[in-house]
Amino acid sequence: MVRKLLFGIGLACIPALTVIGQGNDPALEAYEASLKFPELSKRALAMNDFASSRDVRVIEKFRARYEKPESGQHAHPDEVRHLLAGALSLSRGADGFEGPSAAWLGALKPGADTWLKFQLMCNMTSTEACTGFLASLDAPKANVLDQAVAIEALGNAGDARLLSWIEKKFISPALDKEYESTILINACASALMRCRSLVKDPLYVKAAYVMIDLFALPKVSNTSKLVLARCLARALNTENWGADISQWRKALGEASGEKVDGGGGRTSSRRKPEFFGVVAHGDRICYVLDVSASMQALVSASEREQLEQEAKERDGPVTGGDKGDPDKKKEEKKEEGLPWDKIKNRFDLAVESLKLSIKGLEEHMKFAVVLFANKVETLNSTRQLIDASPANVTKVLKEIDQRMKLFMLDRGETEIHTGMRLAFRMHEKGQSKEHTQDTDVQAVLGGANAFYLLSDGAPTNDAFSHPAEDNANSGKQRGGPYKELEHFRRDLERLCFFRKPEIHCIGIATDTVEWLNMFADVGMGKVKLIGTATGAK
C-alpha cells in the first residue's frame, strides 16, 4: 500500500479503482443534460438523481464539475459546490466509490473544502481507510479543520478505535489556542453522539469520562462546554445538565450500565434564555423571525388559550423586587406576561413575545434579530450580536416598537434559507463573508450558539430562484433549490458542522411540521407548536 500525504496530514491513501462497465447511462445522460438548465433548482435535483443512481462515474463527474463549476449569469458556482458535496451523501456505501473518493480527497488543499472532505470520507468505510484517518490525527502540523473532519468521519463510521484515541491521546488539545481547541472539542463531542450505539462499550465510557472532565477546565471555552453538553444529552438520552460533572457521570453510568464515580460538580444558577416557553442553552442568541404576509393572520381564541394556559403552568422568570416576598414574585410574573390587548395577529404575537424574551436576557448574554420574508435583513440596532445591556435592550425595544410594522409591507414570500444563512454569518464583531460562516474564526467563536426560528409555514423561495421560462416577462419566480427539504437540510448540516449550535423552532398554526422537526433535529433543539398542528418532536 502506497502512503502519501492527503490534504496535509498523514493518511493511508486508497488507490483509485479502475471502473469497468457503462453503469446507468440514462442517469448519466439526464445529469449531463441538466448542466444546461438555467435554474439552479433543476440542476440540484439532477445532482441528487445521479448520485442516487450509485453509478461509479458519479465521483469522476462531480469532481470535474466541482473543480470547474458552470459560469455565467445564474450559475452560482459556490452553491454548485455546496450542492455537489451534499449530494454525495446519497451515494454512501456504493460499490466502487472508495478508490475514486480517496483520489479526490488526496487532491484537496489543507483546511479547504471541509464539507466535501467529510462526504468523501463517508464513502471510504474500509478498515484500511479508517486506519488512515486515525493516523492523520497524530500527524505533525496537521490542519485542525482536517483533523476535525477525520474525527467526525470516524464517529460516523462508528469506529471504536476513535474512542481509544480520545481516551489516550486527546489531552486538552491546544487549550491556549481557543479556535483550535473549540474545533477539536466540538468534533470529539459530536463523535460521542455519533457513536452512541457503543455506549455500553468500556471504551466509550472511558472516552466519555475524558470529555466530561473538560467541564472543569477554565481554559475550555464556554462555547465548547455548551456543545459538549448538547451532544452528551443526545448520546446518553438524558437532560442537558450544563457543566454539572456529577450529573453527567451519573447519566453515563445509567446509560452504560457500569458503576461510574459521580465525583463533584456544580450547576449554574444563571437564568437561561426563553422564547415562547422554550429554554435555550446558550449565551449568544439569534432570533430569526418570519415577517411574511401570512403572519398577518389573526391569532385564534384556541391559540391564545393555549399560550395563557402554558404561562400558568410554567414558572416564569422573576426580575427585580424582593425575591423573598411571594406576593411580589406573583406581581413580577404577571408583569412579564404577554400584553394581549396589543396582540391581534401572528405578527403581533411574534413581536410581543420577542420583546418579552429580550427583556429576560441577562447582561452577560449577546443577541441579534434577523427578519425574513421577500428579503432578509436585521434590525438596525442588531447588525451584529450585541450585549444585552440595559441600554442596548432599551434601544432594540424602541426600534421594534417604531419600525417592526414597516417590515410587513409587500412581504409575500418566506425565505427561511436566506434568513438562516445571514444569522450564521453574524457575530460579535460584525458579519462573516458568505460561504465562510461555517469555518470563519469570528463566527465560530463569536457567532450565535443558540437560534430561535419562528415561522408559520415552509419556505416558498430562496436567494437562488430563477425567472420561470414561461413567465420571463412577468417576473414570476420559480423557487430555488432550498425550497426542497433535503437540500436545505444538507446545507444546514454544513453550517452546523463545526459550530454545533442549538436551533429551536416555534411554529404558529403551521401544517409543515416536518420542516420544523428537521431544523430542530439538525440543531439539537426543540419544536414548539402553537395551534392545531401536531407531530412535533
C-alpha positions as CSV (number, residue, x, y, z in Angstrom):
1,M,0.0,0.0,0.0
2,V,1.4,3.3,-1.0
3,R,1.3,6.0,1.7
4,K,1.1,9.7,0.8
5,L,0.0,13.0,2.3
6,L,-3.6,13.8,1.9
7,F,-4.7,17.4,2.4
8,G,-1.6,18.0,4.5
9,I,-2.0,15.2,7.1
10,G,-0.5,11.7,7.0
11,L,-3.2,9.3,5.7
12,A,-3.1,5.9,4.1
13,C,-4.2,6.5,0.5
14,I,-6.6,4.0,-1.0
15,P,-5.6,3.5,-4.7
16,A,-8.1,4.6,-7.3
17,L,-10.1,1.7,-8.7
18,T,-10.4,1.1,-12.4
19,V,-14.0,1.5,-13.5
20,I,-15.3,-1.3,-15.7
21,G,-18.7,-1.2,-17.4
22,Q,-21.1,1.5,-18.5
23,G,-23.2,1.9,-15.4
24,N,-26.6,3.6,-15.6
25,D,-26.4,5.5,-18.8
26,P,-29.9,7.1,-18.6
27,A,-29.0,8.6,-15.2
28,L,-25.7,9.9,-16.6
29,E,-27.4,11.4,-19.7
30,A,-30.0,13.1,-17.6
31,Y,-27.3,14.6,-15.3
32,E,-25.2,15.9,-18.2
33,A,-28.3,17.4,-19.9
34,S,-29.1,19.3,-16.6
35,L,-25.8,21.3,-16.9
36,K,-27.6,23.5,-19.5
37,F,-30.5,24.3,-17.2
38,P,-30.5,28.0,-16.1
39,E,-32.4,27.1,-12.9
40,L,-30.2,26.0,-10.0
41,S,-33.1,24.1,-8.5
42,K,-33.3,21.8,-11.6
43,R,-29.5,21.3,-11.6
44,A,-29.6,20.4,-7.9
45,L,-32.3,17.8,-8.4
46,A,-30.3,16.3,-11.3
47,M,-27.3,16.0,-8.9
48,N,-29.4,14.1,-6.4
49,D,-30.8,11.8,-9.1
50,F,-27.4,11.0,-10.4
51,A,-25.8,10.4,-7.0
52,S,-28.8,8.2,-6.0
53,S,-28.2,6.0,-9.1
54,R,-24.9,5.0,-7.4
55,D,-23.3,5.0,-10.8
56,V,-19.5,4.5,-10.3
57,R,-18.9,7.6,-12.6
58,V,-20.5,9.9,-10.0
59,I,-17.2,10.8,-8.4
60,E,-15.5,11.4,-11.7
61,K,-18.3,13.7,-13.0
62,F,-18.8,15.5,-9.7
63,R,-15.1,16.1,-9.3
64,A,-14.7,17.6,-12.7
65,R,-17.6,19.9,-12.1
66,Y,-16.5,20.9,-8.5
67,E,-13.1,21.9,-9.8
68,K,-14.6,23.9,-12.7
69,P,-18.3,24.7,-12.0
70,E,-20.5,26.3,-14.5
71,S,-20.1,30.1,-15.0
72,G,-22.2,33.0,-16.2
73,Q,-25.5,34.6,-15.1
74,H,-27.4,32.5,-12.6
75,A,-24.6,30.0,-12.4
76,H,-23.9,30.3,-8.7
77,P,-20.6,28.3,-8.7
78,D,-20.2,28.3,-4.9
79,E,-23.7,27.0,-4.4
80,V,-23.0,24.3,-7.0
81,R,-20.0,23.1,-5.0
82,H,-22.1,23.0,-1.8
83,L,-24.8,21.1,-3.5
84,L,-22.4,18.6,-5.2
85,A,-20.8,17.8,-1.9
86,G,-24.1,17.3,-0.2
87,A,-25.4,15.1,-2.9
88,L,-22.5,12.7,-2.3
89,S,-24.3,11.6,0.9
90,L,-26.8,9.8,-1.3
91,S,-24.0,7.5,-2.6
92,R,-22.7,6.3,0.7
93,G,-21.9,2.6,0.7
94,A,-22.0,2.3,-3.0
95,D,-19.6,-0.2,-4.6
96,G,-16.5,1.2,-6.3
97,F,-16.6,4.6,-4.7
98,E,-13.8,4.3,-2.2
99,G,-10.9,4.4,-4.6
100,P,-12.1,7.5,-6.6
101,S,-13.1,9.2,-3.4
102,A,-9.6,8.7,-2.0
103,A,-8.0,10.1,-5.1
104,W,-10.2,13.2,-5.0
105,L,-9.5,13.6,-1.3
106,G,-5.8,13.5,-1.9
107,A,-6.0,16.4,-4.3
108,L,-7.7,18.8,-1.9
109,K,-5.7,21.5,-0.1
110,P,-5.2,21.5,3.7
111,G,-8.0,23.2,5.6
112,A,-10.2,23.8,2.5
113,D,-13.4,22.1,1.2
114,T,-14.1,20.6,4.6
115,W,-17.7,19.7,3.9
116,L,-16.6,17.9,0.7
117,K,-13.9,16.1,2.6
118,F,-16.4,14.8,5.1
119,Q,-18.7,13.5,2.4
120,L,-15.8,11.8,0.6
121,M,-14.5,10.2,3.8
122,C,-18.0,8.8,4.5
123,N,-17.7,7.0,1.1
124,M,-14.4,5.4,2.5
125,T,-15.6,2.9,5.1
126,S,-13.0,0.1,4.8
127,T,-10.8,-0.7,7.8
128,E,-7.8,0.4,5.8
129,A,-9.3,3.8,5.1
130,C,-10.4,4.4,8.7
131,T,-6.9,3.4,9.9
132,G,-5.5,6.2,7.7
133,F,-8.0,8.7,9.1
134,L,-6.9,7.7,12.6
135,A,-3.3,8.0,11.8
136,S,-3.9,11.5,10.4
137,L,-5.0,12.7,13.9
138,D,-1.4,12.3,15.2
139,A,0.3,13.8,12.1
140,P,2.7,16.7,12.9
141,K,1.5,20.1,11.9
142,A,-1.9,18.7,10.9
143,N,-4.6,21.2,10.0
144,V,-7.1,21.5,12.8
145,L,-10.1,21.6,10.4
146,D,-8.9,18.4,8.6
147,Q,-8.4,16.7,12.0
148,A,-11.9,17.6,13.0
149,V,-13.3,16.2,9.7
150,A,-11.4,12.9,10.3
151,I,-12.8,12.7,13.8
152,E,-16.4,13.3,12.5
153,A,-15.9,10.7,9.8
154,L,-14.6,8.1,12.2
155,G,-17.5,8.8,14.5
156,N,-19.9,8.5,11.6
157,A,-18.4,5.1,10.8
158,G,-18.8,4.0,14.5
159,D,-15.1,3.1,14.7
160,A,-14.4,2.2,18.3
161,R,-10.7,2.9,17.8
162,L,-11.5,6.6,17.8
163,L,-12.8,6.2,21.4
164,S,-9.5,4.8,22.4
165,W,-7.7,7.7,20.8
166,I,-9.9,10.2,22.7
167,E,-9.2,8.4,26.0
168,K,-5.4,8.1,25.5
169,K,-4.3,10.9,23.2
170,F,-6.9,13.7,23.3
171,I,-5.2,15.7,26.1
172,S,-6.8,19.1,26.3
173,P,-5.7,20.0,22.8
174,A,-4.0,23.4,22.3
175,L,-6.1,25.0,25.1
176,D,-4.1,28.2,24.7
177,K,-5.5,28.4,21.1
178,E,-9.2,28.9,21.5
179,Y,-10.2,28.4,17.9
180,E,-8.2,25.1,17.5
181,S,-9.4,23.7,20.8
182,T,-13.0,24.7,20.2
183,I,-13.0,22.9,16.8
184,L,-11.5,19.7,18.1
185,I,-13.5,19.5,21.3
186,N,-16.7,20.1,19.3
187,A,-15.7,17.3,16.9
188,C,-15.0,14.8,19.7
189,A,-18.3,15.7,21.4
190,S,-20.1,15.1,18.1
191,A,-18.2,11.8,17.7
192,L,-19.5,10.6,21.1
193,M,-23.0,11.4,19.8
194,R,-22.5,9.6,16.5
195,C,-21.1,6.5,18.4
196,R,-23.9,6.4,20.9
197,S,-24.7,2.8,19.9
198,L,-21.5,1.9,21.6
199,V,-22.4,3.4,24.9
200,K,-22.2,0.1,26.8
201,D,-18.6,-0.5,25.5
202,P,-16.0,0.2,28.2
203,L,-14.0,2.2,25.6
204,Y,-17.0,4.5,25.2
205,V,-17.2,5.0,29.0
206,K,-13.5,5.9,29.2
207,A,-13.7,8.3,26.3
208,A,-16.8,10.0,27.8
209,Y,-15.0,10.4,31.1
210,V,-12.3,12.3,29.4
211,M,-14.8,14.6,27.7
212,I,-16.9,15.2,30.8
213,D,-13.8,16.2,32.8
214,L,-13.3,19.1,30.3
215,F,-16.1,20.9,32.1
216,A,-13.8,21.5,35.0
217,L,-11.1,23.2,32.9
218,P,-11.2,27.0,32.9
219,K,-9.4,27.2,29.5
220,V,-12.1,25.3,27.7
221,S,-14.3,27.8,26.0
222,N,-17.9,28.2,27.1
223,T,-18.9,27.6,23.5
224,S,-17.3,24.1,23.7
225,K,-18.9,23.3,27.0
226,L,-22.3,24.2,25.6
227,V,-21.7,21.9,22.6
228,L,-20.4,19.1,24.8
229,A,-23.5,19.3,27.0
230,R,-25.8,19.2,23.9
231,C,-24.0,16.2,22.4
232,L,-23.9,14.3,25.7
233,A,-27.6,14.9,26.3
234,R,-28.3,13.2,23.0
235,A,-25.7,10.5,23.3
236,L,-26.9,9.5,26.8
237,N,-30.6,10.2,26.2
238,T,-30.9,12.5,29.2
239,E,-31.5,16.1,30.2
240,N,-28.9,18.8,29.4
241,W,-27.1,19.1,32.6
242,G,-24.9,22.0,31.6
243,A,-21.5,21.9,33.2
244,D,-22.6,19.7,36.1
245,I,-19.9,16.9,36.1
246,S,-21.6,14.8,38.8
247,Q,-24.9,14.7,36.9
248,W,-23.1,13.7,33.6
249,R,-21.2,10.9,35.3
250,K,-24.5,9.7,36.8
251,A,-26.1,9.8,33.4
252,L,-23.2,8.0,31.9
253,G,-23.5,5.2,34.5
254,E,-27.2,4.8,33.8
255,A,-26.7,4.7,30.1
256,S,-23.7,2.3,30.1
257,G,-24.9,0.0,32.9
258,E,-21.5,0.5,34.6
259,K,-20.8,1.9,38.0
260,V,-19.5,5.4,37.4
261,D,-17.9,7.7,40.0
262,G,-20.2,10.6,40.5
263,G,-17.5,13.0,41.6
264,G,-18.0,16.6,42.3
265,G,-19.9,19.1,40.2
266,R,-21.9,22.3,40.2
267,T,-25.0,23.5,38.4
268,S,-25.2,27.1,37.2
269,S,-27.9,29.2,38.7
270,R,-27.9,31.7,35.9
271,R,-31.2,32.2,34.1
272,K,-31.4,30.8,30.6
273,P,-32.9,32.5,27.5
274,E,-36.5,31.7,26.9
275,F,-38.8,32.3,23.9
276,F,-42.4,31.0,23.9
277,G,-41.5,28.9,26.9
278,V,-38.7,27.2,25.1
279,V,-35.4,27.4,27.1
280,A,-32.1,27.7,25.2
281,H,-28.7,26.5,26.4
282,G,-26.6,29.3,25.1
283,D,-25.4,32.9,25.8
284,R,-25.3,34.3,22.3
285,I,-28.9,34.2,20.9
286,C,-30.1,35.0,17.4
287,Y,-33.8,35.3,16.8
288,V,-34.8,34.5,13.2
289,L,-38.4,35.7,12.6
290,D,-40.9,35.2,9.8
291,V,-42.5,38.6,8.8
292,S,-44.2,37.4,5.6
293,A,-47.7,38.3,4.7
294,S,-49.2,35.1,6.2
295,M,-48.1,36.4,9.6
296,Q,-51.0,38.9,9.4
297,A,-53.5,36.1,10.1
298,L,-55.4,36.6,13.3
299,V,-54.5,34.7,16.4
300,S,-57.3,32.3,17.2
301,A,-59.1,32.0,20.5
302,S,-57.7,28.5,20.9
303,E,-54.1,29.7,20.3
304,R,-54.5,32.4,22.9
305,E,-56.0,29.9,25.3
306,Q,-53.1,27.5,24.8
307,L,-50.4,30.2,25.5
308,E,-52.2,31.5,28.5
309,Q,-52.6,28.0,30.0
310,E,-48.9,27.3,29.3
311,A,-47.9,30.5,31.0
312,K,-49.8,29.5,34.1
313,E,-48.2,26.0,34.2
314,R,-44.6,27.0,34.0
315,D,-42.5,29.1,36.3
316,G,-41.8,32.3,34.6
317,P,-38.6,34.4,35.1
318,V,-38.6,36.8,38.0
319,T,-36.7,40.0,37.7
320,G,-36.1,42.6,40.4
321,G,-38.1,43.0,43.5
322,D,-37.8,41.2,46.8
323,K,-37.3,37.6,46.0
324,G,-38.3,36.6,49.5
325,D,-41.8,38.1,49.0
326,P,-44.2,35.6,47.3
327,D,-46.7,38.3,46.5
328,K,-44.0,40.4,44.9
329,K,-43.0,37.3,42.8
330,K,-46.5,36.9,41.6
331,E,-46.7,40.5,40.7
332,E,-43.5,40.4,38.7
333,K,-44.6,37.3,36.8
334,K,-47.8,38.9,35.9
335,E,-46.0,42.0,34.6
336,E,-43.8,39.7,32.4
337,G,-46.9,38.1,30.7
338,L,-47.9,38.8,27.1
339,P,-49.9,42.1,26.7
340,W,-52.9,40.6,24.9
341,D,-54.5,44.0,24.4
342,K,-51.8,44.6,21.9
343,I,-52.0,41.3,20.1
344,K,-54.4,40.7,17.2
345,N,-52.4,38.7,14.6
346,R,-49.5,36.3,14.4
347,F,-47.1,39.2,13.8
348,D,-48.2,41.0,16.9
349,L,-47.7,37.7,18.9
350,A,-44.2,37.3,17.5
351,V,-43.2,40.9,18.3
352,E,-44.5,41.0,21.8
353,S,-43.0,37.6,22.6
354,L,-39.7,38.8,21.1
355,K,-39.7,41.8,23.4
356,L,-40.5,39.7,26.4
357,S,-37.7,37.3,25.6
358,I,-35.1,40.1,25.0
359,K,-36.1,41.8,28.3
360,G,-35.4,38.4,30.1
361,L,-31.8,38.1,28.8
362,E,-29.0,38.6,31.3
363,E,-26.5,41.3,30.8
364,H,-23.6,38.9,30.0
365,M,-25.6,37.5,27.1
366,K,-25.5,38.7,23.5
367,F,-28.2,38.8,20.9
368,A,-29.4,39.8,17.4
369,V,-32.6,39.8,15.4
370,V,-33.0,38.6,11.8
371,L,-36.2,39.1,9.8
372,F,-37.2,37.2,6.7
373,A,-39.9,37.4,4.0
374,N,-39.4,38.5,0.4
375,K,-36.0,39.8,1.5
376,V,-33.9,39.3,4.6
377,E,-32.5,42.0,7.0
378,T,-31.5,42.6,10.6
379,L,-32.8,45.3,12.9
380,N,-30.6,48.4,12.5
381,S,-29.6,48.1,16.1
382,T,-28.5,44.4,15.8
383,R,-26.4,44.2,12.6
384,Q,-24.1,42.1,14.8
385,L,-24.5,40.3,18.1
386,I,-24.7,42.9,20.8
387,D,-24.6,42.9,24.6
388,A,-27.9,42.5,26.4
389,S,-27.1,45.6,28.5
390,P,-30.0,47.8,29.7
391,A,-29.0,50.5,27.2
392,N,-28.9,48.1,24.3
393,V,-32.1,46.3,25.3
394,T,-33.9,49.7,25.5
395,K,-32.6,50.7,22.1
396,V,-33.7,47.5,20.5
397,L,-37.2,47.6,22.1
398,K,-37.6,51.1,20.9
399,E,-36.7,50.1,17.3
400,I,-39.1,47.2,17.5
401,D,-41.9,49.4,18.5
402,Q,-41.1,52.1,15.9
403,R,-40.1,50.0,12.8
404,M,-41.4,46.4,13.0
405,K,-44.8,47.3,11.4
406,L,-42.9,48.5,8.3
407,F,-41.4,45.1,7.7
408,M,-44.9,43.7,7.0
409,L,-45.3,45.8,3.8
410,D,-45.3,43.8,0.5
411,R,-43.9,40.6,2.1
412,G,-45.4,37.6,0.2
413,E,-42.6,35.1,0.3
414,T,-40.9,33.1,3.0
415,E,-37.1,33.0,2.5
416,I,-36.1,30.9,5.6
417,H,-32.9,29.7,4.0
418,T,-31.6,33.2,3.3
419,G,-32.5,34.2,6.8
420,M,-30.6,31.4,8.4
421,R,-27.6,32.0,6.2
422,L,-27.5,35.6,7.4
423,A,-28.0,34.5,11.0
424,F,-25.0,32.2,10.8
425,R,-22.8,35.0,9.4
426,M,-23.5,37.3,12.3
427,H,-21.0,37.5,15.2
428,E,-19.9,39.9,18.0
429,K,-17.6,41.9,15.6
430,G,-19.8,42.1,12.5
431,Q,-20.7,39.6,9.8
432,S,-18.6,36.9,8.1
433,K,-18.5,36.7,4.3
434,E,-21.0,34.4,2.7
435,H,-19.8,30.8,2.2
436,T,-17.3,31.2,5.1
437,Q,-19.6,31.3,8.1
438,D,-19.1,27.6,8.9
439,T,-15.3,27.9,9.5
440,D,-14.7,31.7,10.0
441,V,-12.8,32.3,13.3
442,Q,-15.1,35.1,14.4
443,A,-18.3,33.2,13.5
444,V,-17.1,30.0,15.3
445,L,-16.0,31.8,18.5
446,G,-18.3,34.8,18.5
447,G,-21.4,33.8,16.5
448,A,-24.7,32.7,17.9
449,N,-24.7,29.4,19.8
450,A,-28.4,29.2,20.0
451,F,-31.1,30.2,17.4
452,Y,-34.8,30.7,17.7
453,L,-36.6,30.2,14.4
454,L,-40.2,31.3,14.3
455,S,-42.4,30.8,11.2
456,D,-45.9,29.9,10.2
457,G,-45.0,27.9,7.0
458,A,-42.5,26.2,4.9
459,P,-40.0,28.1,2.6
460,T,-41.6,29.4,-0.6
461,N,-38.4,30.9,-2.1
462,D,-34.7,31.4,-1.6
463,A,-31.9,33.6,-2.9
464,F,-31.3,31.4,-6.0
465,S,-34.7,31.4,-7.6
466,H,-34.8,31.9,-11.4
467,P,-37.4,33.7,-13.6
468,A,-39.7,30.9,-14.8
469,E,-39.1,30.2,-18.5
470,D,-42.8,30.5,-19.4
471,N,-43.2,33.7,-17.3
472,A,-39.9,35.5,-18.1
473,N,-41.6,38.8,-18.8
474,S,-43.9,38.8,-15.8
475,G,-41.0,38.4,-13.3
476,K,-42.7,35.4,-11.6
477,Q,-40.1,33.5,-9.7
478,R,-39.6,29.7,-9.5
479,G,-38.3,28.8,-6.1
480,G,-34.6,27.8,-5.8
481,P,-33.1,24.5,-4.5
482,Y,-33.6,25.3,-0.8
483,K,-37.4,25.1,-1.1
484,E,-36.7,21.4,-1.1
485,L,-36.3,19.9,2.4
486,E,-33.4,17.6,1.6
487,H,-31.3,20.4,0.1
488,F,-32.0,22.7,2.9
489,R,-31.1,20.0,5.5
490,R,-27.8,19.3,4.0
491,D,-26.9,23.0,3.8
492,L,-27.9,23.4,7.4
493,E,-25.8,20.4,8.4
494,R,-22.8,22.1,6.6
495,L,-23.4,25.4,8.5
496,C,-23.6,23.5,11.8
497,F,-20.8,21.1,11.1
498,F,-18.1,22.8,13.2
499,R,-20.2,25.1,15.4
500,K,-22.9,22.7,16.7
501,P,-25.4,25.4,17.8
502,E,-28.9,24.8,19.2
503,I,-31.8,25.6,16.9
504,H,-35.2,25.8,18.5
505,C,-38.3,26.2,16.3
506,I,-41.6,27.9,17.0
507,G,-44.4,27.1,14.6
508,I,-47.6,29.1,14.6
509,A,-50.6,27.3,13.1
510,T,-48.4,25.5,10.6
511,D,-49.1,22.3,8.8
512,T,-45.5,21.9,7.7
513,V,-44.2,20.4,10.9
514,E,-41.7,18.2,9.0
515,W,-39.7,21.4,8.3
516,L,-39.5,22.4,11.9
517,N,-38.6,18.9,13.0
518,M,-35.8,19.0,10.5
519,F,-34.4,22.3,11.8
520,A,-34.6,21.1,15.4
521,D,-33.1,17.7,14.6
522,V,-30.0,19.2,12.9
523,G,-29.7,21.9,15.6
524,M,-30.3,19.5,18.6
525,G,-33.2,21.7,19.6
526,K,-36.9,21.6,20.3
527,V,-40.1,22.3,18.4
528,K,-42.9,24.3,19.9
529,L,-46.2,24.3,18.1
530,I,-48.9,27.0,18.6
531,G,-52.3,26.0,17.2
532,T,-53.7,22.8,15.9
533,A,-50.7,21.2,14.1
534,T,-49.3,18.0,15.5
535,G,-46.3,15.8,15.1
536,A,-43.5,17.9,16.7
537,K,-40.5,16.0,18.0
